[in-house]
Amino acid sequence: MGRPGLHSCFMGETTGAKAASKNDDWQERIAEQERSGMSVKRFCKEQGFAEHQFYYWRKRLRSRQQPVRFALVERGATQSAAAANAELELVLATGERLRIGTGVDATTLHTVLEALRA
């Protein structure tokens, strides 16, 4: 048998990998629920896990995210190169426009939409 110090170091690395894998698994579950359009309650029931687990992981993973950075918002009728390259453009009731380019992170977009709803 090896020395306990070496063994525990290896175990720590394995535990870290398991934690990262679990984070990734829950991140994917949360994204899948958002894409599904189902309520959290229904999604959890169909997937076979407890609703409280879903909310716990969603809160835990969101608290780890980087702060959202916003781009310059243009007002008026000027057409910019950014507008021409936008994949999607949302026009708000106030007349302001939110341009969403290709490759935007789904989690970031979700956070921005939640902020707009508030």
Summary of the structure (lengths in Angstrom):
residues: 118
radius of gyration: 20.6
end to end distance: 59.0
largest distance: 74.2
contacts: 225
relative contact order: 0.08
helix: 60%
strand: 7%
